[in-house]
Amino acid sequence: MSGSILVASIAPSQSCHMAAIKDAASSSILTIVQSGAEARRLIMDEEWDTIILDLPLPDEKDSDLCRMIGEKTFASLVVIVPDDLVDTTSSVVEDYGAVVIGRPLDPVAFSYVLKFARSMRRRIAMLHQKNSRLESKLDEVKLVDRAKIALVHYLDMTEAQAHRYIEKQAMDLRIPRIAVARRILKTYE
């Protein structure tokens, strides 16, 4: 497993489950902080593949930090809490995309949780890329349609003629349709 992992834990050196985290993240770049404020700063400054919160953190309301991570990043989020708080914590933070696991950690189970969380991150990243491509295509279609409307309005073309004109210009000039549309809009708007 490669990538960058941020761990927020109040006492990482005293944490008996830190060994399980380090083993599971063996080929990753691991950054450890001891407060929610430090975690927030690093989350906003850098892009993380995985964020592990060993809760509770003294200076942070747990659900607020999880919400911020869920809303502002594409990082996978793993939350570690005492075993008796897994259900209640899950009901609060799972809407933010968090995977909750109880401590003490079973190293093998934690490794699987980390793999699952990271695979979900990759899937979300792929969906985000696809969404960005679709938004870009939609913007192009809107721009070309505005250019067609300009041609219809100013040159009394039909929509079919305007469409053909834009396509022909793009082929003749060997430029994308969006570049032709921009030229038309620059001329007529």
C-alpha positions in Angstrom: 0.0 0.0 0.0 1.4 3.4 -0.9 0.3 6.9 -0.4 0.2 9.4 2.4 -1.5 8.7 5.7 -2.2 11.3 8.4 -2.7 9.9 12.0 -4.2 12.1 14.7 -3.7 10.5 18.1 -3.4 12.2 21.5 -0.5 9.9 22.7 0.9 8.0 19.7 4.0 6.9 21.5 2.0 5.3 24.3 -0.6 3.9 22.0 -0.4 0.1 21.9 -2.3 0.0 18.6 0.2 2.3 16.8 2.2 -0.8 15.9 -0.8 -2.1 14.1 -1.2 1.2 12.2 2.5 1.3 11.3 2.4 -2.4 10.1 -0.8 -1.8 8.0 0.7 1.4 6.5 4.2 -0.1 6.0 4.8 1.3 2.5 3.1 4.6 3.1 4.3 8.0 4.2 3.0 8.3 7.7 2.6 11.6 9.4 1.5 11.6 13.1 0.0 14.6 14.9 -1.2 14.9 18.5 -4.2 17.3 18.2 -7.2 18.1 16.2 -5.9 21.6 15.4 -2.7 20.2 13.9 -4.7 17.7 11.9 -7.0 20.4 10.6 -4.1 22.5 9.5 -2.4 19.6 7.7 -5.7 18.5 6.1 -6.2 22.0 4.6 -2.6 22.4 3.5 -1.9 19.0 1.9 -3.7 16.2 0.1 -4.0 12.9 2.0 -4.9 9.4 0.8 -6.0 8.3 4.2 -6.7 10.0 7.5 -6.8 8.0 10.7 -8.4 9.6 13.8 -7.7 8.0 17.1 -10.5 9.5 19.1 -11.1 11.3 21.3 -8.9 14.3 20.6 -8.8 16.8 23.5 -9.2 20.0 21.4 -11.8 18.8 18.9 -15.4 17.8 18.7 -15.1 14.5 16.9 -18.0 14.8 14.6 -16.9 18.3 13.5 -13.5 17.1 12.4 -15.1 14.1 10.6 -17.6 16.4 8.9 -14.8 18.7 7.7 -12.8 15.8 6.4 -15.8 14.4 4.6 -16.7 17.7 3.0 -13.3 19.1 2.1 -11.2 16.1 1.1 -11.4 12.9 -0.9 -9.3 11.1 1.7 -10.5 7.8 3.1 -11.3 8.2 6.8 -10.7 5.6 9.5 -11.9 6.4 13.0 -10.6 4.4 16.0 -12.6 4.5 19.2 -12.9 2.3 22.3 -14.8 -0.9 21.5 -17.8 0.1 23.5 -18.3 3.3 21.5 -18.1 1.8 18.0 -21.9 1.8 17.4 -22.6 5.2 18.8 -19.7 6.8 17.0 -20.6 5.0 13.7 -24.1 6.4 13.8 -22.7 9.9 14.1 -19.8 9.9 11.7 -20.6 7.3 9.0 -22.5 9.9 7.0 -19.2 11.6 6.5 -17.7 8.5 4.9 -15.9 7.3 8.0 -15.1 3.6 8.7 -15.2 3.1 12.5 -13.2 0.4 14.2 -12.8 -0.4 17.9 -9.7 -0.7 20.0 -7.8 -2.6 21.0 -7.0 -3.2 17.3 -6.6 -6.5 15.7 -3.7 -5.9 13.3 -5.1 -8.2 10.6 -8.6 -6.7 10.8 -7.1 -3.2 10.8 -5.1 -4.0 7.7 -8.3 -5.1 6.0 -10.2 -1.9 7.1 -7.4 0.2 5.8 -7.4 -1.6 2.4 -11.1 -1.2 2.2 -11.1 2.5 3.0 -8.3 3.1 0.5 -10.1 1.2 -2.2 -13.2 3.3 -1.6 -11.1 6.4 -1.9 -9.8 5.3 -5.3 -13.3 4.6 -6.4 -14.5 8.0 -5.3 -11.6 9.6 -7.0 -12.5 7.8 -10.2 -16.1 9.0 -9.9 -14.9 12.5 -9.2 -12.7 12.5 -12.4 -15.6 11.2 -14.4 -17.9 13.9 -13.0 -15.3 16.5 -13.9 -15.1 15.3 -17.4 -18.8 15.3 -17.8 -19.0 18.9 -16.4 -16.4 20.0 -18.8 -18.3 18.4 -21.7 -21.5 20.0 -20.5 -19.8 23.4 -20.4 -18.5 22.8 -24.0 -22.0 21.9 -25.2 -23.4 25.1 -23.5 -20.8 27.3 -25.1 -21.4 25.7 -28.6 -25.1 26.2 -28.1 -24.6 29.9 -27.2 -22.5 30.2 -30.4 -25.3 28.6 -32.5 -27.8 31.0 -31.0 -25.6 33.9 -31.9 -25.3 32.7 -35.5 -29.1 32.2 -35.7 -29.7 35.7 -34.2 -27.1 37.7 -36.1 -26.7 35.8 -39.4 -30.3 34.5 -39.7 -29.1 30.9 -39.9 -31.2 28.0 -39.0 -30.0 25.9 -36.0 -29.0 23.1 -38.4 -27.0 25.6 -40.5 -25.3 27.1 -37.4 -24.4 23.6 -36.3 -23.0 22.7 -39.7 -21.1 26.0 -39.8 -19.4 25.3 -36.4 -18.6 21.7 -37.3 -17.1 22.7 -40.7 -15.0 25.6 -39.2 -13.6 23.2 -36.6 -12.7 20.6 -39.3 -11.3 23.2 -41.8 -9.3 25.0 -39.2 -8.4 21.8 -37.3 -9.4 23.2 -34.0 -11.9 22.0 -31.4 -15.6 23.1 -31.7 -15.2 25.0 -28.5 -12.5 27.2 -30.0 -14.8 28.0 -32.9 -17.6 28.7 -30.5 -15.4 31.1 -28.5 -14.4 32.9 -31.7 -18.0 33.3 -32.7 -19.1 34.6 -29.3 -16.1 37.0 -29.2 -17.3 38.4 -32.5 -21.0 38.6 -31.8 -21.3 39.1 -28.1 
